[in-house]
Amino acid sequence: MNAKVVTASVELKKVYSILAEDVEEARTYGQTNPSGFAHRSLFRATFALIEGLSFQFRSVSLACAAAMPQLLTTAEVSLLKEEKYKLDNKGTPKASADFQKLLPNIFFSMRCYAKVHGATFEPDTKNHGYESMQKFVSIRNGLEHPKSASNLENSDEDLRHAMEAVMWWKNEVFRLLQACDEADEYWKGRLA
């Protein structure tokens, strides 16, 4: 396996381990000290895990695509790099940042991660948990970019949506990794 792919895969595992531990510590703290601070800390830690893992899926996908350019399209690589191109005043192409909306970016990262494993993956957006994830993203946006004090206060309904969203997300990541494992086994037998 390519050294950059190995490095990216190891980094994915390290980032997951650190951020999952943060979530667990925030959850434990909140159980013994239930407060708005504890809820906000748990929400932030959870989204750091979700977004951090999404970034790591992109990094592994890009490392695989660098090793085997036929794995991903040019458009997929540009989107994974969060780049867009335009011409400057002299007609020279220039890359610039192109940040996507959070949920579509997470889904795209998951699909590309599956694709470089030789698998296909489609997130289950018909599930009730997906609706909760959409609401959880709104809660996250309010916490990260508060416009008023109400953005910083979390209701019992917010907590319910957060729990349902996290359960849905964990299930989707499990399904993704399972699809990748199955594809890896399939291709290992074919390419050996």
N, CA, C and O atoms as a DFTB+ gen file, in Angstrom:
768 C
 N C O
     1  1       0.856      -1.184       0.000
     2  2       0.000       0.000       0.000
     3  2       0.898       1.241       0.000
     4  3       1.951       1.252       0.638
     5  1       0.485       2.257      -0.700
     6  2       1.196       3.529      -0.820
     7  2       1.414       4.169       0.554
     8  3       0.520       4.146       1.400
     9  1       2.599       4.738       0.775
    10  2       2.945       5.327       2.077
    11  2       1.998       6.463       2.460
    12  3       1.643       6.598       3.631
    13  1       1.584       7.281       1.491
    14  2       0.669       8.392       1.802
    15  2      -0.709       7.873       2.202
    16  3      -1.377       8.460       3.054
    17  1      -1.123       6.791       1.595
    18  2      -2.409       6.183       1.952
    19  2      -2.328       5.615       3.369
    20  3      -3.252       5.785       4.165
    21  1      -1.231       4.949       3.675
    22  2      -1.044       4.398       5.021
    23  2      -1.035       5.528       6.046
    24  3      -1.699       5.435       7.078
    25  1      -0.293       6.587       5.768
    26  2      -0.219       7.728       6.685
    27  2      -1.594       8.344       6.900
    28  3      -1.972       8.641       8.033
    29  1      -2.343       8.538       5.817
    30  2      -3.689       9.117       5.927
    31  2      -4.616       8.195       6.717
    32  3      -5.430       8.668       7.509
    33  1      -4.498       6.894       6.509
    34  2      -5.342       5.934       7.231
    35  2      -5.015       5.911       8.721
    36  3      -5.915       5.838       9.557
    37  1      -3.741       5.973       9.046
    38  2      -3.323       6.015      10.453
    39  2      -3.827       7.306      11.094
    40  3      -4.306       7.291      12.228
    41  1      -3.721       8.414      10.378
    42  2      -4.187       9.702      10.902
    43  2      -5.696       9.675      11.151
    44  3      -6.168      10.211      12.154
    45  1      -6.448       9.057      10.250
    46  2      -7.894       8.921      10.436
    47  2      -8.176       8.235      11.770
    48  3      -9.007       8.704      12.548
    49  1      -7.495       7.140      12.031
    50  2      -7.720       6.388      13.275
    51  2      -7.334       7.202      14.502
    52  3      -8.038       7.175      15.512
    53  1      -6.218       7.929      14.421
    54  2      -5.781       8.754      15.553
    55  2      -6.787       9.871      15.834
    56  3      -7.173      10.095      16.981
    57  1      -7.202      10.561      14.785
    58  2      -8.160      11.664      14.955
    59  2      -9.459      11.133      15.534
    60  3     -10.019      11.725      16.457
    61  1      -9.941      10.020      14.996
    62  2     -11.171       9.434      15.525
    63  2     -11.014       9.121      17.013
    64  3     -11.884       9.457      17.815
    65  1      -9.917       8.486      17.375
    66  2      -9.700       8.084      18.765
    67  2      -9.703       9.291      19.704
    68  3     -10.352       9.261      20.749
    69  1      -8.991      10.337      19.340
    70  2      -8.914      11.536      20.185
    71  2     -10.281      12.201      20.305
    72  3     -10.720      12.531      21.407
    73  1     -10.957      12.399      19.169
    74  2     -12.237      13.111      19.201
    75  2     -13.344      12.280      19.839
    76  3     -14.221      12.834      20.501
    77  1     -13.320      10.962      19.654
    78  2     -14.311      10.104      20.318
    79  2     -14.113      10.152      21.830
    80  3     -15.084      10.125      22.586
    81  1     -12.869      10.221      22.267
    82  2     -12.584      10.344      23.697
    83  2     -13.098      11.687      24.229
    84  3     -13.636      11.753      25.335
    85  1     -12.933      12.752      23.445
    86  2     -13.469      14.061      23.844
    87  2     -14.980      14.003      24.031
    88  3     -15.515      14.537      25.002
    89  1     -15.665      13.348      23.091
    90  2     -17.123      13.227      23.188
    91  2     -17.495      12.470      24.457
    92  3     -18.403      12.876      25.182
    93  1     -16.801      11.382      24.723
    94  2     -17.102      10.581      25.915
    95  2     -16.848      11.382      27.190
    96  3     -17.639      11.314      28.131
    97  1     -15.764      12.130      27.226
    98  2     -15.481      12.956      28.407
    99  2     -16.533      14.046      28.584
   100  3     -16.957      14.323      29.706
   101  1     -16.957      14.665      27.485
   102  2     -18.000      15.696      27.569
   103  2     -19.323      15.083      28.027
   104  3     -20.055      15.689      28.810
   105  1     -19.626      13.880      27.537
   106  2     -20.859      13.194      27.935
   107  2     -20.825      12.856      29.426
   108  3     -21.798      13.086      30.144
   109  1     -19.719      12.317      29.875
   110  2     -19.566      11.966      31.292
   111  2     -19.658      13.213      32.169
   112  3     -20.317      13.197      33.208
   113  1     -19.005      14.276      31.754
   114  2     -19.066      15.527      32.510
   115  2     -20.514      16.012      32.611
   116  3     -20.960      16.432      33.679
   117  1     -21.237      15.952      31.507
   118  2     -22.624      16.405      31.485
   119  2     -23.540      15.584      32.374
   120  3     -24.521      16.105      32.903
   121  1     -23.231      14.306      32.543
   122  2     -24.049      13.464      33.417
   123  2     -23.883      13.860      34.881
   124  3     -24.838      13.800      35.656
   125  1     -22.688      14.257      35.252
   126  2     -22.456      14.634      36.650
   127  2     -22.678      16.125      36.900
   128  3     -22.883      16.538      38.041
   129  1     -22.637      16.926      35.847
   130  2     -22.818      18.378      35.961
   131  2     -23.776      18.868      34.879
   132  3     -23.363      19.630      34.004
   133  1     -25.036      18.454      34.911
   134  2     -25.949      18.857      33.838
   135  2     -26.131      20.381      33.830
   136  3     -26.564      20.980      34.815
   137  1     -25.792      20.978      32.705
   138  2     -25.902      22.430      32.574
   139  2     -25.855      22.800      31.097
   140  3     -25.538      21.969      30.246
   141  1     -26.168      24.031      30.813
   142  2     -26.059      24.518      29.442
   143  2     -24.639      24.394      28.926
   144  3     -24.417      24.025      27.773
   145  1     -23.679      24.705      29.785
   146  2     -22.273      24.574      29.397
   147  2     -21.954      23.134      29.001
   148  3     -21.302      22.893      27.985
   149  1     -22.413      22.189      29.800
   150  2     -22.144      20.777      29.519
   151  2     -22.770      20.361      28.191
   152  3     -22.148      19.644      27.408
   153  1     -24.001      20.808      27.936
   154  2     -24.665      20.460      26.674
   155  2     -23.929      21.077      25.490
   156  3     -23.684      20.405      24.488
   157  1     -23.577      22.361      25.606
   158  2     -22.857      23.018      24.509
   159  2     -21.511      22.337      24.257
   160  3     -21.104      22.153      23.110
   161  1     -20.830      21.968      25.334
   162  2     -19.535      21.288      25.196
   163  2     -19.696      19.942      24.496
   164  3     -18.892      19.579      23.637
   165  1     -20.737      19.207      24.870
   166  2     -20.994      17.920      24.226
   167  2     -21.337      18.109      22.753
   168  3     -20.839      17.372      21.902
   169  1     -22.179      19.084      22.448
   170  2     -22.548      19.334      21.049
   171  2     -21.315      19.711      20.227
   172  3     -21.122      19.213      19.118
   173  1     -20.487      20.591      20.779
   174  2     -19.285      21.018      20.045
   175  2     -18.321      19.843      19.852
   176  3     -17.760      19.666      18.771
   177  1     -18.134      19.052      20.895
   178  2     -17.242      17.892      20.786
   179  2     -17.779      16.893      19.763
   180  3     -17.015      16.299      19.002
   181  1     -19.086      16.717      19.754
   182  2     -19.697      15.785      18.805
   183  2     -19.502      16.265      17.381
   184  3     -19.157      15.478      16.500
   185  1     -19.722      17.552      17.149
   186  2     -19.532      18.043      15.785
   187  2     -18.067      18.085      15.392
   188  3     -17.750      17.948      14.210
   189  1     -17.169      18.269      16.341
   190  2     -15.744      18.162      16.020
   191  2     -15.439      16.742      15.542
   192  3     -14.659      16.556      14.607
   193  1     -16.047      15.748      16.176
   194  2     -15.866      14.359      15.756
   195  2     -16.435      14.136      14.358
   196  3     -15.766      13.561      13.499
   197  1     -17.649      14.582      14.130
   198  2     -18.294      14.381      12.828
   199  2     -17.501      15.071      11.720
   200  3     -17.204      14.464      10.691
   201  1     -17.161      16.335      11.936
   202  2     -16.438      17.081      10.906
   203  2     -14.995      16.603      10.777
   204  3     -14.446      16.571       9.675
   205  1     -14.383      16.233      11.895
   206  2     -13.016      15.719      11.840
   207  2     -12.930      14.410      11.081
   208  3     -12.010      14.209      10.288
   209  1     -13.878      13.521      11.317
   210  2     -13.885      12.248      10.603
   211  2     -14.183      12.463       9.123
   212  3     -13.613      11.788       8.266
   213  1     -15.064      13.394       8.828
   214  2     -15.353      13.720       7.432
   215  2     -14.091      14.213       6.724
   216  3     -13.806      13.805       5.598
   217  1     -13.340      15.088       7.385
   218  2     -12.081      15.571       6.806
   219  2     -11.114      14.412       6.589
   220  3     -10.433      14.355       5.565
   221  1     -11.051      13.501       7.536
   222  2     -10.152      12.354       7.398
   223  2     -10.584      11.434       6.253
   224  3      -9.733      10.889       5.550
   225  1     -11.892      11.254       6.056
   226  2     -12.365      10.487       4.898
   227  2     -11.878      11.151       3.610
   228  3     -11.449      10.473       2.676
   229  1     -11.950      12.487       3.569
   230  2     -11.471      13.216       2.386
   231  2      -9.964      13.014       2.206
   232  3      -9.493      12.803       1.089
   233  1      -9.217      13.080       3.303
   234  2      -7.759      12.933       3.221
   235  2      -7.357      11.554       2.706
   236  3      -6.473      11.439       1.858
   237  1      -8.003      10.514       3.217
   238  2      -7.705       9.158       2.738
   239  2      -8.081       9.037       1.263
   240  3      -7.335       8.456       0.475
   241  1      -9.225       9.579       0.896
   242  2      -9.666       9.522      -0.502
   243  2      -8.676      10.232      -1.418
   244  3      -8.350       9.726      -2.491
   245  1      -8.198      11.402      -0.998
   246  2      -7.221      12.143      -1.805
   247  2      -5.894      11.394      -1.903
   248  3      -5.269      11.384      -2.964
   249  1      -5.461      10.772      -0.819
   250  2      -4.217       9.997      -0.852
   251  2      -4.351       8.817      -1.813
   252  3      -3.428       8.517      -2.570
   253  1      -5.494       8.156      -1.778
   254  2      -5.743       7.035      -2.698
   255  2      -5.774       7.520      -4.142
   256  3      -5.224       6.874      -5.035
   257  1      -6.420       8.658      -4.366
   258  2      -6.518       9.207      -5.725
   259  2      -5.150       9.650      -6.237
   260  3      -4.881       9.555      -7.434
   261  1      -4.287      10.130      -5.353
   262  2      -2.936      10.506      -5.773
   263  2      -2.148       9.265      -6.191
   264  3      -1.355       9.312      -7.132
   265  1      -2.372       8.163      -5.488
   266  2      -1.681       6.912      -5.808
   267  2      -2.254       6.247      -7.056
   268  3      -1.530       5.618      -7.826
   269  1      -3.570       6.396      -7.244
   270  2      -4.259       5.785      -8.393
   271  2      -5.241       6.810      -8.958
   272  3      -6.418       6.797      -8.598
   273  1      -4.771       7.700      -9.840
   274  2      -5.587       8.823     -10.311
   275  2      -6.920       8.441     -10.958
   276  3      -7.832       9.266     -11.003
   277  1      -7.050       7.234     -11.448
   278  2      -8.297       6.828     -12.102
   279  2      -9.426       6.570     -11.108
   280  3     -10.572       6.394     -11.522
   281  1      -9.135       6.542      -9.813
   282  2     -10.159       6.237      -8.811
   283  2     -11.245       7.300      -8.724
   284  3     -12.421       6.978      -8.550
   285  1     -10.854       8.569      -8.844
   286  2     -11.799       9.675      -8.687
   287  2     -11.722      10.599      -9.891
   288  3     -10.689      10.697     -10.555
   289  1     -12.822      11.270     -10.159
   290  2     -12.845      12.232     -11.258
   291  2     -12.126      13.517     -10.842
   292  3     -11.879      13.749      -9.658
   293  1     -11.799      14.336     -11.824
   294  2     -11.181      15.636     -11.547
   295  2     -12.096      16.479     -10.674
   296  3     -11.631      17.153      -9.755
   297  1     -13.386      16.447     -10.952
   298  2     -14.352      17.214     -10.154
   299  2     -14.374      16.717      -8.712
   300  3     -14.407      17.519      -7.779
   301  1     -14.356      15.402      -8.526
   302  2     -14.359      14.851      -7.165
   303  2     -13.110      15.278      -6.397
   304  3     -13.190      15.635      -5.222
   305  1     -11.969      15.241      -7.058
   306  2     -10.722      15.646      -6.396
   307  2     -10.785      17.121      -6.005
   308  3     -10.396      17.482      -4.895
   309  1     -11.270      17.970      -6.902
   310  2     -11.389      19.405      -6.590
   311  2     -12.325      19.634      -5.411
   312  3     -12.033      20.442      -4.529
   313  1     -13.440      18.928      -5.397
   314  2     -14.385      19.074      -4.286
   315  2     -13.799      18.550      -2.980
   316  3     -14.004      19.147      -1.923
   317  1     -13.078      17.446      -3.047
   318  2     -12.436      16.922      -1.837
   319  2     -11.400      17.904      -1.296
   320  3     -11.223      18.028      -0.084
   321  1     -10.724      18.594      -2.198
   322  2      -9.736      19.603      -1.790
   323  2     -10.401      20.916      -1.385
   324  3      -9.737      21.834      -0.903
   325  1     -11.709      20.996      -1.582
   326  2     -12.477      22.218      -1.324
   327  2     -11.897      23.387      -2.109
   328  3     -11.680      24.477      -1.580
   329  1     -11.654      23.117      -3.399
   330  2     -11.113      24.130      -4.296
   331  2     -12.053      24.356      -5.463
   332  3     -12.769      23.456      -5.903
   333  1     -12.029      25.570      -5.943
   334  2     -12.661      25.866      -7.219
   335  2     -11.654      26.683      -8.007
   336  3     -10.715      27.243      -7.442
   337  1     -11.851      26.747      -9.284
   338  2     -10.911      27.448     -10.142
   339  2     -11.632      28.536     -10.907
   340  3     -12.778      28.383     -11.332
   341  1     -10.923      29.640     -11.069
   342  2     -11.426      30.714     -11.918
   343  2     -10.224      31.402     -12.531
   344  3      -9.089      31.208     -12.098
   345  1     -10.486      32.193     -13.529
   346  2      -9.412      32.898     -14.211
   347  2      -9.198      34.266     -13.592
   348  3     -10.150      34.976     -13.269
   349  1      -7.921      34.624     -13.430
   350  2      -7.640      35.974     -12.948
   351  2      -7.727      36.944     -14.132
   352  3      -8.088      36.542     -15.238
   353  1      -7.401      38.201     -13.903
   354  2      -7.513      39.226     -14.950
   355  2      -6.613      38.964     -16.148
   356  3      -6.861      39.495     -17.231
   357  1      -5.579      38.160     -15.975
   358  2      -4.649      37.843     -17.065
   359  2      -5.000      36.525     -17.752
   360  3      -4.281      36.075     -18.645
   361  1      -6.099      35.913     -17.337
   362  2      -6.514      34.656     -17.944
   363  2      -5.785      33.438     -17.410
   364  3      -5.798      32.376     -18.033
   365  1      -5.153      33.587     -16.263
   366  2      -4.437      32.479     -15.642
   367  2      -5.350      31.801     -14.620
   368  3      -5.949      32.477     -13.784
   369  1      -5.461      30.467     -14.681
   370  2      -6.315      29.786     -13.703
   371  2      -5.750      29.914     -12.291
   372  3      -4.547      29.771     -12.070
   373  1      -6.634      30.184     -11.354
   374  2      -6.265      30.310      -9.944
   375  2      -7.233      29.484      -9.109
   376  3      -8.446      29.505      -9.320
   377  1      -6.664      28.759      -8.159
   378  2      -7.496      27.991      -7.225
   379  2      -7.914      28.905      -6.084
   380  3      -7.154      29.768      -5.646
   381  1      -9.124      28.699      -5.617
   382  2      -9.591      29.423      -4.434
   383  2     -10.414      28.459      -3.591
   384  3     -10.863      27.418      -4.071
   385  1     -10.600      28.821      -2.339
   386  2     -11.369      27.968      -1.429
   387  2     -12.814      27.881      -1.896
   388  3     -13.388      28.858      -2.378
   389  1     -13.382      26.714      -1.748
   390  2     -14.780      26.493      -2.119
   391  2     -15.399      25.589      -1.059
   392  3     -15.451      24.368      -1.211
   393  1     -15.866      26.217       0.014
   394  2     -16.438      25.446       1.107
   395  2     -17.889      25.104       0.800
   396  3     -18.674      25.961       0.393
   397  1     -18.226      23.846       1.002
   398  2     -19.561      23.340       0.711
   399  2     -20.406      23.343       1.982
   400  3     -19.888      23.478       3.091
   401  1     -21.709      23.192       1.799
   402  2     -22.597      23.049       2.954
   403  2     -22.207      21.778       3.703
   404  3     -21.739      20.803       3.116
   405  1     -22.413      21.819       5.007
   406  2     -21.902      20.769       5.885
   407  2     -22.411      19.365       5.547
   408  3     -21.603      18.474       5.286
   409  1     -23.714      19.149       5.547
   410  2     -24.222      17.785       5.329
   411  2     -23.878      17.245       3.944
   412  3     -23.408      16.112       3.842
   413  1     -24.096      18.015       2.869
   414  2     -23.688      17.475       1.567
   415  2     -22.191      17.150       1.510
   416  3     -21.790      16.181       0.867
   417  1     -21.378      17.951       2.177
   418  2     -19.940      17.706       2.193
   419  2     -19.611      16.416       2.949
   420  3     -18.748      15.645       2.529
   421  1     -20.300      16.191       4.058
   422  2     -20.104      14.950       4.813
   423  2     -20.496      13.752       3.950
   424  3     -19.759      12.769       3.878
   425  1     -21.649      13.835       3.299
   426  2     -22.103      12.728       2.447
   427  2     -21.127      12.478       1.302
   428  3     -20.803      11.331       0.992
   429  1     -20.664      13.556       0.678
   430  2     -19.725      13.435      -0.433
   431  2     -18.430      12.766       0.035
   432  3     -17.893      11.896      -0.651
   433  1     -17.935      13.172       1.196
   434  2     -16.715      12.574       1.749
   435  2     -16.901      11.077       1.974
   436  3     -16.006      10.280       1.691
   437  1     -18.067      10.705       2.483
   438  2     -18.354       9.292       2.733
   439  2     -18.424       8.511       1.418
   440  3     -17.892       7.405       1.318
   441  1     -19.079       9.090       0.419
   442  2     -19.186       8.411      -0.876
   443  2     -17.807       8.205      -1.504
   444  3     -17.511       7.128      -2.022
   445  1     -16.967       9.240      -1.457
   446  2     -15.624       9.126      -2.036
   447  2     -14.780       8.114      -1.273
   448  3     -14.023       7.356      -1.877
   449  1     -14.905       8.099       0.040
   450  2     -14.173       7.121       0.848
   451  2     -14.582       5.706       0.424
   452  3     -13.733       4.829       0.265
   453  1     -15.862       5.499       0.248
   454  2     -16.338       4.192      -0.218
   455  2     -15.795       3.897      -1.614
   456  3     -15.345       2.786      -1.894
   457  1     -15.843       4.891      -2.475
   458  2     -15.428       4.701      -3.868
   459  2     -13.968       4.270      -3.973
   460  3     -13.646       3.391      -4.772
   461  1     -13.077       4.872      -3.179
   462  2     -11.666       4.482      -3.272
   463  2     -11.429       3.084      -2.706
   464  3     -10.376       2.492      -2.942
   465  1     -12.387       2.560      -1.972
   466  2     -12.315       1.176      -1.489
   467  2     -12.944       0.208      -2.493
   468  3     -12.897      -1.008      -2.304
   469  1     -13.528       0.753      -3.554
   470  2     -14.210      -0.100      -4.516
   471  2     -15.623      -0.439      -4.098
   472  3     -16.216      -1.391      -4.605
   473  1     -16.164       0.338      -3.171
   474  2     -17.522       0.119      -2.661
   475  2     -18.424       1.255      -3.132
   476  3     -17.959       2.266      -3.659
   477  1     -19.703       1.063      -2.931
   478  2     -20.654       2.157      -3.127
   479  2     -21.334       2.392      -1.788
   480  3     -21.515       1.473      -0.989
   481  1     -21.700       3.631      -1.570
   482  2     -22.358       3.987      -0.323
   483  2     -23.310       5.134      -0.582
   484  3     -22.967       6.115      -1.241
   485  1     -24.495       4.993      -0.058
   486  2     -25.501       6.055      -0.142
   487  2     -26.081       6.256       1.251
   488  3     -26.704       5.344       1.794
   489  1     -25.886       7.442       1.842
   490  2     -26.452       7.688       3.171
   491  2     -27.972       7.540       3.167
   492  3     -28.638       7.885       2.191
   493  1     -28.499       7.030       4.252
   494  2     -29.943       6.837       4.400
   495  2     -30.584       8.152       4.835
   496  3     -30.614       8.474       6.022
   497  1     -31.090       8.901       3.872
   498  2     -31.713      10.196       4.170
   499  2     -33.223      10.083       4.327
   500  3     -33.908      11.092       4.495
   501  1     -33.744       8.865       4.273
   502  2     -35.187       8.672       4.468
   503  2     -35.498       8.329       5.927
   504  3     -36.663       8.244       6.315
   505  1     -34.477       8.137       6.710
   506  2     -34.586       7.764       8.111
   507  2     -34.897       8.993       8.963
   508  3     -34.458      10.100       8.651
   509  1     -35.653       8.791      10.036
   510  2     -35.993       9.878      10.964
   511  2     -34.734      10.519      11.552
   512  3     -34.726      11.713      11.851
   513  1     -33.682       9.733      11.715
   514  2     -32.428      10.254      12.253
   515  2     -31.816      11.326      11.372
   516  3     -31.161      12.245      11.862
   517  1     -32.034      11.204      10.060
   518  2     -31.519      12.223       9.139
   519  2     -32.194      13.567       9.399
   520  3     -31.541      14.610       9.369
   521  1     -33.493      13.543       9.651
   522  2     -34.203      14.787       9.983
   523  2     -33.624      15.395      11.255
   524  3     -33.445      16.610      11.342
   525  1     -33.336      14.559      12.229
   526  2     -32.720      15.054      13.463
   527  2     -31.329      15.612      13.189
   528  3     -30.924      16.596      13.808
   529  1     -30.593      14.991      12.268
   530  2     -29.264      15.504      11.922
   531  2     -29.373      16.899      11.305
   532  3     -28.563      17.777      11.603
   533  1     -30.366      17.099      10.454
   534  2     -30.564      18.431       9.875
   535  2     -30.823      19.461      10.979
   536  3     -30.299      20.574      10.933
   537  1     -31.624      19.085      11.957
   538  2     -31.906      19.996      13.075
   539  2     -30.657      20.193      13.934
   540  3     -30.397      21.292      14.423
   541  1     -29.894      19.124      14.112
   542  2     -28.663      19.210      14.894
   543  2     -27.650      20.140      14.215
   544  3     -26.921      20.865      14.892
   545  1     -27.606      20.117      12.892
   546  2     -26.726      21.034      12.159
   547  2     -27.139      22.479      12.433
   548  3     -26.284      23.347      12.608
   549  1     -28.449      22.740      12.471
   550  2     -28.925      24.092      12.798
   551  2     -28.513      24.493      14.209
   552  3     -28.104      25.630      14.448
   553  1     -28.623      23.553      15.138
   554  2     -28.206      23.814      16.518
   555  2     -26.707      24.124      16.538
   556  3     -26.274      25.079      17.183
   557  1     -25.934      23.325      15.838
   558  2     -24.486      23.530      15.754
   559  2     -24.166      24.901      15.181
   560  3     -23.304      25.608      15.703
   561  1     -24.853      25.281      14.113
   562  2     -24.602      26.585      13.498
   563  2     -24.883      27.714      14.479
   564  3     -24.150      28.702      14.521
   565  1     -25.939      27.571      15.263
   566  2     -26.258      28.573      16.274
   567  2     -25.201      28.658      17.361
   568  3     -24.884      29.743      17.847
   569  1     -24.656      27.503      17.743
   570  2     -23.605      27.483      18.767
   571  2     -22.292      28.062      18.246
   572  3     -21.591      28.780      18.959
   573  1     -21.974      27.743      17.011
   574  2     -20.704      28.197      16.441
   575  2     -20.747      29.653      15.993
   576  3     -19.721      30.334      15.987
   577  1     -21.924      30.127      15.621
   578  2     -22.081      31.500      15.127
   579  2     -23.308      32.126      15.783
   580  3     -24.270      32.465      15.093
   581  1     -23.288      32.285      17.115
   582  2     -24.493      32.761      17.817
   583  2     -24.863      34.190      17.420
   584  3     -24.024      35.090      17.396
   585  1     -26.133      34.364      17.114
   586  2     -26.666      35.690      16.783
   587  2     -27.406      36.278      17.976
   588  3     -27.633      37.486      18.053
   589  1     -27.780      35.397      18.911
   590  2     -28.489      35.839      20.111
   591  2     -28.268      34.807      21.216
   592  3     -27.763      33.710      20.974
   593  1     -28.653      35.181      22.422
   594  2     -28.513      34.264      23.558
   595  2     -29.326      32.993      23.351
   596  3     -28.949      31.929      23.842
   597  1     -30.435      33.095      22.631
   598  2     -31.277      31.912      22.416
   599  2     -30.539      30.832      21.624
   600  3     -30.856      29.650      21.757
   601  1     -29.550      31.224      20.797
   602  2     -28.752      30.228      20.077
   603  2     -27.897      29.390      21.024
   604  3     -27.456      28.296      20.672
   605  1     -27.670      29.904      22.208
   606  2     -26.785      29.234      23.159
   607  2     -27.533      28.436      24.210
   608  3     -26.920      27.796      25.064
   609  1     -28.852      28.471      24.148
   610  2     -29.687      27.725      25.088
   611  2     -30.256      26.507      24.378
   612  3     -30.788      26.613      23.272
   613  1     -30.142      25.359      25.015
   614  2     -30.610      24.127      24.399
   615  2     -31.785      23.556      25.166
   616  3     -31.742      23.416      26.388
   617  1     -32.832      23.231      24.433
   618  2     -34.042      22.669      25.026
   619  2     -33.924      21.149      25.114
   620  3     -32.986      20.548      24.590
   621  1     -34.894      20.549      25.787
   622  2     -34.958      19.086      25.828
   623  2     -35.142      18.530      24.420
   624  3     -34.615      17.467      24.093
   625  1     -35.891      19.250      23.590
   626  2     -36.085      18.823      22.201
   627  2     -34.756      18.860      21.441
   628  3     -34.470      17.964      20.646
   629  1     -33.949      19.892      21.684
   630  2     -32.622      19.961      21.062
   631  2     -31.779      18.755      21.463
   632  3     -31.092      18.160      20.633
   633  1     -31.839      18.405      22.736
   634  2     -31.084      17.243      23.221
   635  2     -31.566      15.956      22.557
   636  3     -30.763      15.096      22.193
   637  1     -32.876      15.834      22.404
   638  2     -33.436      14.646      21.749
   639  2     -32.955      14.570      20.302
   640  3     -32.534      13.513      19.834
   641  1     -33.022      15.708      19.596
   642  2     -32.543      15.723      18.207
   643  2     -31.059      15.377      18.138
   644  3     -30.627      14.641      17.251
   645  1     -30.288      15.908      19.070
   646  2     -28.852      15.621      19.085
   647  2     -28.605      14.128      19.262
   648  3     -27.792      13.544      18.545
   649  1     -29.300      13.510      20.209
   650  2     -29.111      12.078      20.451
   651  2     -29.528      11.254      19.236
   652  3     -28.825      10.321      18.846
   653  1     -30.670      11.597      18.634
   654  2     -31.129      10.865      17.449
   655  2     -30.175      11.073      16.276
   656  3     -29.906      10.145      15.514
   657  1     -29.667      12.293      16.137
   658  2     -28.733      12.592      15.047
   659  2     -27.441      11.798      15.198
   660  3     -26.925      11.244      14.227
   661  1     -26.933      11.748      16.402
   662  2     -25.686      11.024      16.646
   663  2     -25.875       9.529      16.412
   664  3     -25.008       8.877      15.830
   665  1     -26.996       8.987      16.857
   666  2     -27.272       7.565      16.612
   667  2     -27.337       7.292      15.106
   668  3     -26.785       6.305      14.620
   669  1     -28.019       8.177      14.378
   670  2     -28.122       8.026      12.925
   671  2     -26.736       8.099      12.295
   672  3     -26.389       7.254      11.469
   673  1     -25.936       9.101      12.677
   674  2     -24.605       9.283      12.100
   675  2     -23.716       8.073      12.386
   676  3     -23.031       7.582      11.489
   677  1     -23.724       7.594      13.622
   678  2     -22.912       6.423      13.968
   679  2     -23.310       5.225      13.115
   680  3     -22.452       4.483      12.639
   681  1     -24.608       5.041      12.926
   682  2     -25.085       3.940      12.100
   683  2     -24.605       4.093      10.654
   684  3     -24.209       3.114      10.021
   685  1     -24.641       5.323      10.137
   686  2     -24.196       5.553       8.760
   687  2     -22.695       5.298       8.629
   688  3     -22.257       4.709       7.641
   689  1     -21.909       5.729       9.601
   690  2     -20.467       5.466       9.562
   691  2     -20.217       3.960       9.644
   692  3     -19.358       3.438       8.933
   693  1     -20.953       3.263      10.500
   694  2     -20.819       1.813      10.591
   695  2     -21.141       1.161       9.244
   696  3     -20.409       0.286       8.782
   697  1     -22.237       1.591       8.619
   698  2     -22.605       1.032       7.308
   699  2     -21.520       1.310       6.270
   700  3     -21.192       0.445       5.459
   701  1     -20.966       2.524       6.302
   702  2     -19.891       2.886       5.378
   703  2     -18.682       1.977       5.580
   704  3     -18.163       1.409       4.619
   705  1     -18.240       1.841       6.808
   706  2     -17.054       1.028       7.084
   707  2     -17.291      -0.443       6.760
   708  3     -16.385      -1.141       6.304
   709  1     -18.508      -0.905       6.997
   710  2     -18.854      -2.286       6.652
   711  2     -18.792      -2.479       5.130
   712  3     -18.263      -3.485       4.657
   713  1     -19.325      -1.530       4.372
   714  2     -19.272      -1.612       2.908
   715  2     -17.819      -1.600       2.425
   716  3     -17.464      -2.324       1.495
   717  1     -16.989      -0.780       3.055
   718  2     -15.572      -0.715       2.679
   719  2     -14.855      -2.018       3.011
   720  3     -14.058      -2.508       2.210
   721  1     -15.130      -2.581       4.182
   722  2     -14.517      -3.861       4.559
   723  2     -14.898      -4.960       3.573
   724  3     -14.051      -5.750       3.158
   725  1     -16.176      -5.008       3.200
   726  2     -16.638      -6.018       2.245
   727  2     -15.964      -5.833       0.893
   728  3     -15.555      -6.808       0.262
   729  1     -15.849      -4.588       0.446
   730  2     -15.187      -4.319      -0.832
   731  2     -13.703      -4.665      -0.756
   732  3     -13.148      -5.231      -1.697
   733  1     -13.061      -4.328       0.359
   734  2     -11.643      -4.655       0.522
   735  2     -11.425      -6.164       0.424
   736  3     -10.490      -6.618      -0.236
   737  1     -12.286      -6.937       1.080
   738  2     -12.177      -8.400       1.020
   739  2     -12.391      -8.906      -0.405
   740  3     -11.663      -9.778      -0.879
   741  1     -13.389      -8.356      -1.075
   742  2     -13.678      -8.754      -2.451
   743  2     -12.465      -8.494      -3.341
   744  3     -12.025      -9.376      -4.078
   745  1     -11.930      -7.279      -3.266
   746  2     -10.822      -6.913      -4.147
   747  2      -9.524      -7.610      -3.752
   748  3      -8.689      -7.896      -4.610
   749  1      -9.352      -7.880      -2.487
   750  2      -8.150      -8.592      -2.038
   751  2      -8.094      -9.960      -2.716
   752  3      -7.036     -10.393      -3.174
   753  1      -9.237     -10.631      -2.774
   754  2      -9.304     -11.933      -3.425
   755  2      -9.094     -11.857      -4.927
   756  3      -8.522     -12.776      -5.515
   757  1      -9.540     -10.792      -5.553
   758  2      -9.423     -10.631      -7.004
   759  2      -8.032     -10.167      -7.433
   760  3      -7.551     -10.533      -8.505
   761  1      -7.399      -9.367      -6.597
   762  2      -6.118      -8.769      -6.975
   763  2      -4.913      -9.545      -6.455
   764  3      -3.770      -9.213      -6.768
   765  1      -5.174     -10.583      -5.658
   766  2      -4.058     -11.355      -5.069
   767  2      -3.370     -12.231      -6.088
   768  3      -2.419     -12.937      -5.754
